[in-house]
Amino acid sequence: MAFGVLAIDFIAHYSITDPFEKLGYFFVKMLIVFLLSWGMFSLGKITYTKIVLFTLAFVLVFSLYYRLFELIKGFNFGYRSPDIVIFGLRASSNIAKAIWWTFIHGTAFFIPAFVIKMMRKS
């Protein structure tokens, strides 16, 4: 699960964010995904509702990671989030970044969880 999330996230960061994330970011993400997916898969049957709830938890926890980093380092709110560039359009406002950030990171968690659920059905 963690490697699937990291693969999707790496591709997204490589192709649509500027600047690219630091290596430590991916280590933290892998740890958070591992802990959340361990919790999700150890609580019994995987349902669509459980995947959505854990996707929301992942987005919330990782958003807190970003905000805590900014708070500890004394940066302005939204500083930690790189700009998102899609089809040549730069989403540099905090609202636009928050919308895209939530969609991208939520999708990166949801897809591997959904694939694992489908694989377990067979």
N, C-alpha and C positions, 0 to 999 in steps of 0.2 A: 504494500500500500504506500509506504513512505517513498519508495523509489518511483512509483507511478506519479505521485504528487510532485516530487522533485523534477522529474522529467518534463512534465507539463509546465511547471513553474519556470524551469530553466529556459525552455523554449520561449515562453512568453516574455521573460525578462531580456533574453537575448534579442528578440525580434521587435519588441514594442516599448521598452523602457530606456530612459536615458537619464543618468548614467546606469551602467550595469551594476547589479548588487555585488557586495563583497562576499568572500567565501564564508565568513562567519554567519552571515544571514542564512545560508543554505544549511549549515549545521544546526542552527537554532530551529529552523523550519522542520528539519528531519526529526529532531527530538520531539517537537510539539505534535507532529503528525503521528509519530510512533506511539506516543502516550494516548492520544485521542483515539487512534484506530485500535489500539489494544483494548481500551475501554469499550469501544463500540462493538468489537467482535467478541468480547468476553461476556457481554450482557445477553447472550442468547441469540435467538433468530434475528437476522438482519432484515429489517423492513424498510420500505421507502421513507416512512416517517422518521425512523432512526437515522437513516443516511442524511436526511434534510436537517434534523436537529444537530447532528454532529458536524455537518458542514457549517451551520450557523455558529456552533461553538468554536470551530476552527477559525472562522473569520473574526469572531470576537476576540479570542485569545491572541491571535496574531496582530490584530489591530492594537490591542493593549501593549504588546511587545514594542510596536512602533512608537506609541505615545510615551511609554516609559523610557525608551531610549532617548527621545527628545527631551523629556523632563529631566532626566539624570544629566544629560550633556548640556542642558540649558539652551537648546535650540528652539526656534519658533515652532508652533503647532503646524504640522504638515511638512516640515523640513525634511524629515526622513524619507518620505515617499518620493521616488523618482518621478520625473515627468513621463507620461504615457503618450506615445506617438503612434497613431493608427491612421493609415492611409495618408500620411504626411500632415495630419492635423495633431497639434500638440495640446493635450488636456493638462494644462498647467494650473488651473484654479483648484483649490482644495476640494470643492464640491464635485467637480468633474473627475478628479483623481480618486475621490472616495467611491464614486459610483463604479468606475472602471475597476478599481482595486478590489472592491467587494465582488464584482462579477468574476474577475479573473481568478482570484484566490478561491472563491467558492467553487467555481468550475473545476479548478485543479484538485480540490479535495473530493468533490462529488463524483467525477468520472471514474477514478480508480475504485472508489467504494461501490459504485453501481456495477462496474465490470466484475468485481469480486463476487457481488451478490448474484449476478447472472451465472458466473462460473460455478457457484455452489449449488445452483438449481439442478444442474445436469448430473 
